[in-house]
């Protein structure tokens, strides 16, 4: 059974930092692309950052230079380091694993972790 468990969220003041972790189980971690998404109240879920199975990273423009995604295959964990947080970064952050098998995409989501940035 695949499980993605996020941790590290919480309340932080604007300008502060948080590091999110997503621990995976039930998958061969090194085979999967991993991503962090977020959903703010009243908005659609959006991609924040992704890291491929080979380590290639992608970070969306709104967080570029502030957020960093990384992965530790030995720990089967993906991280999102968030610095210089802004009020608009407040959202529920979700971890996702995905893998293209050649015929379909296997995807799994974590349960989400709330991050609140206060002024």
N, CA and C atoms as a LAMMPS dump frame, in Angstrom:
ITEM: TIMESTEP
0
ITEM: NUMBER OF ATOMS
357
ITEM: BOX BOUNDS ff ff ff
-5.0000000000000000e+02 5.0000000000000000e+02
-5.0000000000000000e+02 5.0000000000000000e+02
-5.0000000000000000e+02 5.0000000000000000e+02
ITEM: ATOMS id mol type element x y z
1 1 1 N 0.849 -1.182 0
2 1 2 C 0 0 0
3 1 3 C 0.894 1.244 0
4 2 1 N 0.615 2.153 -0.933
5 2 2 C 1.413 3.357 -1.052
6 2 3 C 0.969 4.374 -0.01
7 3 1 N 1.947 4.959 0.661
8 3 2 C 1.652 6.031 1.608
9 3 3 C 2.646 7.162 1.422
10 4 1 N 2.114 8.371 1.408
11 4 2 C 2.937 9.575 1.405
12 4 3 C 2.514 10.387 2.62
13 5 1 N 3.443 10.634 3.514
14 5 2 C 3.113 11.31 4.765
15 5 3 C 3.91 12.603 4.856
16 6 1 N 3.185 13.72 4.8
17 6 2 C 3.826 15.027 4.896
18 6 3 C 3.97 15.452 6.346
19 7 1 N 4.98 16.24 6.605
20 7 2 C 5.19 16.827 7.929
21 7 3 C 5.965 18.129 7.769
22 8 1 N 5.993 18.899 8.847
23 8 2 C 6.789 20.122 8.853
24 8 3 C 6.011 21.401 8.661
25 9 1 N 4.726 21.303 8.43
26 9 2 C 3.923 22.508 8.262
27 9 3 C 3.666 23.192 9.592
28 10 1 N 3.08 24.367 9.505
29 10 2 C 2.773 25.077 10.735
30 10 3 C 2.549 26.555 10.487
31 11 1 N 2.65 27.31 11.554
32 11 2 C 2.443 28.755 11.517
33 11 3 C 3.792 29.449 11.586
34 12 1 N 4.004 30.396 10.681
35 12 2 C 5.27 31.112 10.639
36 12 3 C 4.997 32.552 10.241
37 13 1 N 5.837 33.459 10.701
38 13 2 C 5.692 34.86 10.32
39 13 3 C 6.248 35.101 8.921
40 14 1 N 5.718 36.091 8.271
41 14 2 C 6.23 36.468 6.955
42 14 3 C 7.724 36.735 7.044
43 15 1 N 8.435 36.225 6.05
44 15 2 C 9.886 36.342 6.039
45 15 3 C 10.595 35.146 6.653
46 16 1 N 9.833 34.3 7.321
47 16 2 C 10.413 33.131 7.975
48 16 3 C 10.568 31.953 7.027
49 17 1 N 10.926 30.81 7.608
50 17 2 C 11.198 29.604 6.825
51 17 3 C 10.471 28.4 7.408
52 18 1 N 10.193 27.463 6.542
53 18 2 C 9.675 26.148 6.93
54 18 3 C 10.305 25.114 6.018
55 19 1 N 10.455 23.915 6.534
56 19 2 C 10.875 22.813 5.682
57 19 3 C 9.848 21.703 5.773
58 20 1 N 9.278 21.36 4.646
59 20 2 C 8.319 20.268 4.575
60 20 3 C 9.039 18.983 4.194
61 21 1 N 8.545 17.894 4.765
62 21 2 C 9.058 16.577 4.428
63 21 3 C 7.904 15.695 3.969
64 22 1 N 8.202 14.799 3.063
65 22 2 C 7.209 13.822 2.596
66 22 3 C 7.894 12.471 2.556
67 23 1 N 7.501 11.609 3.469
68 23 2 C 8.08 10.274 3.553
69 23 3 C 7.214 9.296 2.783
70 24 1 N 7.83 8.559 1.889
71 24 2 C 7.102 7.62 1.037
72 24 3 C 7.331 6.188 1.498
73 25 1 N 6.311 5.378 1.364
74 25 2 C 6.426 3.94 1.613
75 25 3 C 5.536 3.22 0.61
76 26 1 N 5.891 1.963 0.348
77 26 2 C 5.078 1.168 -0.561
78 26 3 C 5.405 1.378 -2.025
79 27 1 N 6.43 2.181 -2.321
80 27 2 C 6.854 2.385 -3.708
81 27 3 C 8.367 2.246 -3.784
82 28 1 N 8.854 1.97 -4.992
83 28 2 C 10.298 2.018 -5.228
84 28 3 C 10.604 3.478 -5.5
85 29 1 N 11.011 4.172 -4.469
86 29 2 C 11.088 5.628 -4.468
87 29 3 C 11.9 6.169 -5.64
88 30 1 N 12.989 5.516 -5.951
89 30 2 C 13.891 6.032 -6.983
90 30 3 C 13.282 5.982 -8.377
91 31 1 N 12.178 5.254 -8.526
92 31 2 C 11.522 5.161 -9.826
93 31 3 C 10.564 6.315 -10.073
94 32 1 N 10.225 7.061 -9.034
95 32 2 C 9.132 8.018 -9.093
96 32 3 C 9.608 9.462 -9.162
97 33 1 N 8.893 10.233 -9.973
98 33 2 C 8.974 11.683 -9.888
99 33 3 C 8.165 12.125 -8.677
100 34 1 N 8.649 13.179 -8.03
101 34 2 C 7.965 13.674 -6.835
102 34 3 C 7.651 15.154 -7.004
103 35 1 N 6.546 15.571 -6.429
104 35 2 C 6.17 16.971 -6.554
105 35 3 C 5.495 17.497 -5.304
106 36 1 N 5.588 18.795 -5.142
107 36 2 C 4.848 19.504 -4.093
108 36 3 C 3.825 20.413 -4.776
109 37 1 N 2.613 20.326 -4.281
110 37 2 C 1.513 21.152 -4.771
111 37 3 C 0.938 21.899 -3.576
112 38 1 N 0.171 22.938 -3.872
113 38 2 C -0.499 23.638 -2.778
114 38 3 C -1.879 24.1 -3.226
115 39 1 N -2.737 24.245 -2.241
116 39 2 C -4.094 24.712 -2.507
117 39 3 C -4.485 25.717 -1.441
118 40 1 N -4.677 26.936 -1.893
119 40 2 C -5.116 27.998 -1
120 40 3 C -6.643 28.015 -0.971
121 41 1 N -7.234 28.584 0.078
122 41 2 C -8.697 28.636 0.169
123 41 3 C -9.316 29.297 -1.056
124 42 1 N -10.283 28.619 -1.654
125 42 2 C -10.986 29.167 -2.803
126 42 3 C -10.237 29.09 -4.106
127 43 1 N -9.085 28.438 -4.098
128 43 2 C -8.277 28.356 -5.324
129 43 3 C -8.037 26.907 -5.7
130 44 1 N -7.622 26.709 -6.942
131 44 2 C -7.304 25.361 -7.401
132 44 3 C -5.929 24.93 -6.899
133 45 1 N -5.769 23.642 -6.817
134 45 2 C -4.465 23.106 -6.455
135 45 3 C -3.473 23.421 -7.575
136 46 1 N -2.276 23.83 -7.181
137 46 2 C -1.274 24.205 -8.171
138 46 3 C 0.079 23.584 -7.84
139 47 1 N 0.847 23.349 -8.886
140 47 2 C 2.195 22.836 -8.706
141 47 3 C 3.075 23.918 -8.108
142 48 1 N 3.916 23.523 -7.178
143 48 2 C 4.911 24.422 -6.584
144 48 3 C 6.305 24.059 -7.081
145 49 1 N 6.64 22.781 -6.983
146 49 2 C 7.973 22.331 -7.39
147 49 3 C 7.927 20.835 -7.63
148 50 1 N 8.808 20.375 -8.499
149 50 2 C 8.892 18.943 -8.77
150 50 3 C 10.352 18.542 -8.915
151 51 1 N 10.584 17.259 -8.693
152 51 2 C 11.921 16.708 -8.866
153 51 3 C 11.77 15.34 -9.502
154 52 1 N 12.477 15.14 -10.596
155 52 2 C 12.365 13.89 -11.314
156 52 3 C 13.125 12.767 -10.636
157 53 1 N 12.875 11.565 -11.121
158 53 2 C 13.568 10.405 -10.567
159 53 3 C 15.079 10.536 -10.73
160 54 1 N 15.502 11.275 -11.747
161 54 2 C 16.92 11.484 -11.987
162 54 3 C 17.485 12.7 -11.288
163 55 1 N 16.609 13.454 -10.604
164 55 2 C 17.072 14.593 -9.824
165 55 3 C 16.84 15.95 -10.455
166 56 1 N 16.317 15.982 -11.669
167 56 2 C 16.064 17.277 -12.313
168 56 3 C 14.926 17.969 -11.579
169 57 1 N 15.122 19.255 -11.297
170 57 2 C 14.13 20.008 -10.528
171 57 3 C 13.443 21.069 -11.375
172 58 1 N 12.238 21.388 -10.935
173 58 2 C 11.471 22.467 -11.553
174 58 3 C 10.759 23.216 -10.44
175 59 1 N 10.858 24.53 -10.47
176 59 2 C 10.216 25.365 -9.457
177 59 3 C 9.432 26.451 -10.178
178 60 1 N 8.193 26.66 -9.781
179 60 2 C 7.382 27.646 -10.477
180 60 3 C 7.88 29.06 -10.173
181 61 1 N 7.568 29.968 -11.066
182 61 2 C 8.115 31.321 -10.974
183 61 3 C 7.76 32.033 -9.672
184 62 1 N 6.572 31.789 -9.16
185 62 2 C 6.118 32.518 -7.97
186 62 3 C 6.948 32.197 -6.726
187 63 1 N 7.669 31.093 -6.735
188 63 2 C 8.479 30.724 -5.57
189 63 3 C 9.952 30.578 -5.913
190 64 1 N 10.304 30.829 -7.149
191 64 2 C 11.687 30.668 -7.575
192 64 3 C 12.589 31.597 -6.778
193 65 1 N 13.711 31.034 -6.329
194 65 2 C 14.631 31.808 -5.517
195 65 3 C 14.313 31.772 -4.038
196 66 1 N 13.128 31.27 -3.688
197 66 2 C 12.732 31.166 -2.276
198 66 3 C 12.545 29.722 -1.836
199 67 1 N 12.039 28.874 -2.713
200 67 2 C 11.764 27.475 -2.387
201 67 3 C 12.753 26.567 -3.107
202 68 1 N 13.133 25.49 -2.44
203 68 2 C 14.034 24.491 -3.019
204 68 3 C 13.475 23.103 -2.755
205 69 1 N 13.433 22.289 -3.791
206 69 2 C 12.99 20.904 -3.636
207 69 3 C 14.194 19.987 -3.709
208 70 1 N 14.183 18.946 -2.895
209 70 2 C 15.27 17.965 -2.907
210 70 3 C 14.709 16.617 -2.508
211 71 1 N 15.497 15.571 -2.727
212 71 2 C 15.058 14.236 -2.371
213 71 3 C 16.229 13.451 -1.807
214 72 1 N 15.899 12.531 -0.907
215 72 2 C 16.874 11.64 -0.293
216 72 3 C 16.381 10.224 -0.533
217 73 1 N 17.015 9.522 -1.461
218 73 2 C 16.539 8.194 -1.823
219 73 3 C 16.718 7.196 -0.679
220 74 1 N 17.762 7.352 0.09
221 74 2 C 18.002 6.431 1.209
222 74 3 C 16.881 6.536 2.237
223 75 1 N 16.357 7.739 2.42
224 75 2 C 15.279 7.948 3.389
225 75 3 C 13.9 7.914 2.734
226 76 1 N 13.871 7.765 1.415
227 76 2 C 12.605 7.772 0.678
228 76 3 C 11.788 9.013 1.029
229 77 1 N 12.446 10.132 1.016
230 77 2 C 11.819 11.378 1.452
231 77 3 C 12.132 12.499 0.469
232 78 1 N 11.112 13.32 0.225
233 78 2 C 11.289 14.52 -0.569
234 78 3 C 11.04 15.717 0.33
235 79 1 N 11.807 16.76 0.111
236 79 2 C 11.748 17.945 0.968
237 79 3 C 11.376 19.178 0.161
238 80 1 N 10.768 20.122 0.841
239 80 2 C 10.544 21.442 0.269
240 80 3 C 11.007 22.469 1.291
241 81 1 N 12.131 23.089 0.991
242 81 2 C 12.642 24.157 1.846
243 81 3 C 12.043 25.467 1.381
244 82 1 N 11.336 26.128 2.282
245 82 2 C 10.635 27.365 1.941
246 82 3 C 11.22 28.503 2.763
247 83 1 N 11.822 29.453 2.077
248 83 2 C 12.425 30.618 2.734
249 83 3 C 11.701 31.884 2.317
250 84 1 N 11.904 32.917 3.086
251 84 2 C 11.308 34.242 2.802
252 84 3 C 9.818 34.105 2.478
253 85 1 N 9.127 33.423 3.369
254 85 2 C 7.716 33.142 3.135
255 85 3 C 6.887 34.412 3.106
256 86 1 N 5.869 34.374 2.254
257 86 2 C 4.955 35.501 2.078
258 86 3 C 3.553 35.088 2.501
259 87 1 N 2.713 36.085 2.748
260 87 2 C 1.342 35.782 3.139
261 87 3 C 0.656 34.892 2.099
262 88 1 N 0.963 35.14 0.831
263 88 2 C 0.304 34.385 -0.237
264 88 3 C 0.785 32.948 -0.36
265 89 1 N 1.779 32.569 0.43
266 89 2 C 2.214 31.168 0.461
267 89 3 C 1.332 30.324 1.383
268 90 1 N 0.419 30.962 2.089
269 90 2 C -0.488 30.224 2.957
270 90 3 C -1.354 29.276 2.141
271 91 1 N -1.315 28.001 2.49
272 91 2 C -2.049 26.98 1.733
273 91 3 C -1.88 25.634 2.424
274 92 1 N -2.634 24.67 1.949
275 92 2 C -2.367 23.276 2.296
276 92 3 C -1.402 22.749 1.242
277 93 1 N -0.312 22.179 1.694
278 93 2 C 0.72 21.674 0.796
279 93 3 C 0.62 20.152 0.716
280 94 1 N 0.624 19.66 -0.509
281 94 2 C 0.477 18.237 -0.77
282 94 3 C 1.709 17.695 -1.499
283 95 1 N 2.018 16.474 -1.183
284 95 2 C 3.092 15.752 -1.846
285 95 3 C 2.457 14.772 -2.842
286 96 1 N 3.087 14.608 -3.99
287 96 2 C 2.599 13.667 -4.979
288 96 3 C 3.739 12.864 -5.564
289 97 1 N 3.48 11.579 -5.75
290 97 2 C 4.417 10.717 -6.465
291 97 3 C 3.787 10.341 -7.794
292 98 1 N 4.6 10.228 -8.826
293 98 2 C 4.063 9.827 -10.127
294 98 3 C 5.111 9.076 -10.923
295 99 1 N 4.602 8.158 -11.733
296 99 2 C 5.483 7.352 -12.572
297 99 3 C 4.714 6.911 -13.797
298 100 1 N 5.33 7.1 -14.943
299 100 2 C 4.753 6.662 -16.208
300 100 3 C 5.232 5.24 -16.47
301 101 1 N 4.271 4.304 -16.623
302 101 2 C 4.65 2.913 -16.811
303 101 3 C 4.859 2.555 -18.27
304 102 1 N 4.499 3.468 -19.162
305 102 2 C 4.514 3.189 -20.592
306 102 3 C 3.11 3.104 -21.15
307 103 1 N 2.172 2.777 -20.258
308 103 2 C 0.773 2.716 -20.688
309 103 3 C -0.119 3.599 -19.816
310 104 1 N 0.286 3.876 -18.622
311 104 2 C -0.507 4.74 -17.744
312 104 3 C 0.391 5.385 -16.699
313 105 1 N -0.178 6.399 -16.048
314 105 2 C 0.552 7.089 -14.986
315 105 3 C 0.049 6.617 -13.637
316 106 1 N 0.982 6.231 -12.803
317 106 2 C 0.656 5.867 -11.416
318 106 3 C 0.872 7.107 -10.551
319 107 1 N -0.157 7.52 -9.844
320 107 2 C -0.064 8.706 -9.003
321 107 3 C -0.587 8.423 -7.608
322 108 1 N 0.039 9.048 -6.633
323 108 2 C -0.449 8.99 -5.26
324 108 3 C -0.242 10.342 -4.606
325 109 1 N -1.157 10.669 -3.692
326 109 2 C -1.114 11.943 -2.992
327 109 3 C -1.014 11.725 -1.486
328 110 1 N -0.345 12.654 -0.841
329 110 2 C -0.358 12.68 0.605
330 110 3 C -1.618 13.355 1.116
331 111 1 N -1.744 13.412 2.422
332 111 2 C -2.956 13.951 3.013
333 111 3 C -2.917 15.466 3.141
334 112 1 N -1.751 16.054 2.971
335 112 2 C -1.602 17.504 3.023
336 112 3 C -1.168 17.999 4.386
337 113 1 N -0.493 19.119 4.376
338 113 2 C -0.076 19.768 5.615
339 113 3 C -0.327 21.26 5.483
340 114 1 N -0.921 21.845 6.53
341 114 2 C -1.296 23.254 6.479
342 114 3 C -0.107 24.135 6.818
343 115 1 N 0.155 25.098 5.952
344 115 2 C 1.162 26.109 6.225
345 115 3 C 0.463 27.461 6.257
346 116 1 N 0.637 28.182 7.328
347 116 2 C 0.023 29.496 7.475
348 116 3 C 1.105 30.529 7.731
349 117 1 N 1.123 31.542 6.887
350 117 2 C 2.086 32.631 7.029
351 117 3 C 1.34 33.853 7.553
352 118 1 N 1.793 34.371 8.664
353 118 2 C 1.122 35.516 9.288
354 118 3 C 1.971 36.784 9.15
355 119 1 N 1.296 37.914 9.256
356 119 2 C 2.011 39.197 9.125
357 119 3 C 2.576 39.643 10.455
